């Protein structure tokens, strides 16, 4: 049976549920104000609360960032949730991210050049040796499709199964064909964790990818 709760602001009795009352410090775990009163109060004082938040952040920026960082590194759930939100936000606003990145590169050519040179120098320290014929055989092995989503008739890119950032080289056993969308979305994430979160995840495709990367790394041929 659901009990009723009286809002101390509007005096209305409403079901004591999360639908009508937000979380709070009352003994029942809810706020003493109903959601409607909270919303009304926020709308009336929106500018005032916004200015207070801006001022408080400016005065306590270092402490706030330190606390956020500590919470992030000490809580696996927080890290997972943040990565999930970041991934969704990037997917939704991908074109905006690309535009800003290009604009930044145009405004900061020297920094962009330094970054590119450092990345190239790092890549040169990794194993390499993939040839054009190797790449052609890999594409045939995956039926001229994206190894992840199975997309056909799309330009295929060389995806590092183990990302460059994690030491994955340009070698047989670490390169699989991927469409531009999958390659960009996967980026430097762990392959399985990324793939398992995708709507097009397919256990058979994953087995084929995993079997291929393990077998070819062992024998050195595609």
Secondary structure, DSSP 8 states (H G I E B T S, - for coil): ---EEE-TTT--EEESSTTTEEE-SSTTSEEEEEHHHHHHHHHHTHHHHHHHHHHHHHHSHHHHHHHHHHHHHH-HHHHHHHHHHHHHHHHHTHHHHHHHHHHHHHH-HHHHHHHHHHHHHHHHTS-B---HHHHHHHHHHTTTS-TTT---SS-EEEEESS-GGGT--BSTTTEEEEEHHHHHHHTTS-HHHHHHTSTT--HHHHHHHHHHHHHHHHHS--
